[in-house]
Amino acid sequence: MRYPDLVQKAKQLPAGKHVLYDLKSGKVILHNLGVRHLYMANHDEYRLLIRINGREFAPRQGDFFTDFQLKLEAQPERRVALMEACELVCNEAAPSDVIQRHNFPASFAVENEVTWKYQTSAYMSGGFPTEMLFYGLQAMILVHHLNDPDSHAPEAFRKVFVDMSHGMPQHEAVLPLKPQVRPGKRYFDKLERPVKA
């Protein structure tokens, strides 16, 4: 599904958990929390949930950037294709078209003697299954957009991938995605309590 269509679909969903994508490798779920508190933003809040191998967890934005780096380590020869694919997803392309266009494998690492020597299963498998990276990335961009429509989420995510491809460390590249306290404001709520000088 293309990103604009996904945004329209998500805005019509009531509070609760909704499966956006039911994939072979797992499920991508959008959790609409509704308006959580009187003093917080007066629009619905959203969270991303991923269900893989019977385990459900809430990934952070950094998990997708780390996964991108894991896949580059597993198959460095696919650097250009992987970078282009992530940019296409950030530019509102459908993840299914991106995977098909680049003919990516189901997972980036093969379980063998070498990969089993790594201490974490993420290295063993090359991170998320391929489809989970792209579908999950699209859903994470959606969550950022729905929670903060002024953030220009697709462009902000694309910029992080570009910065990382130019050698910027991940922790520096993701700083613009993190919420910042507005000047003269101490709280992230609608009461506009100014900081006293």
SULNORWO-V780272 format. One line per field, one symbol per residue. ss: DSSP state (a for helix, b for strand, c for the rest). phi: phi as a letter, one per 40 degrees, with the letter a starting at -180 (. if undefined). burial: + if it has 24 or more other C-alpha atoms within 12 Angstrom, else -. Layout:
ss->???
phi->???
burial->???
This chain:
ss->ccaaaaaaaaaccccbbbbbbbccccbbbbbbbbccccccccccbbbbbbbbccbbbcccaaaaaaaaaaaaaacaaaaaaaaaaaaaaaccccaaaaaaaaccccccccccaaaaccccaaaaaccccaaaaaaaaaaaaaaaaaacaaacaaaaaaaaaaaaaccccaaaacaaacccccccbccccccccbccc
phi->.cddccccccccccchcbccbbbccibbbbbccgccadccdcbcbbbbbbbbfgbbabccdccccccdccccccbdccdccccccccccccgccdcccccccfcccacbbcadccccccbccccbggdddcccccccccccdcccccadccfddccccccccccccgccdccccdccccbccdgbbbcaccfccccc
burial->-++--++--++-+----++++-+--+++++++-+---------+++++++++-----+++++++++++++++-++---+--+++++++++++++++-++----+-++++------------+++++++++++++++++++++++++++----++++++++++-++----+--++--+--------------------
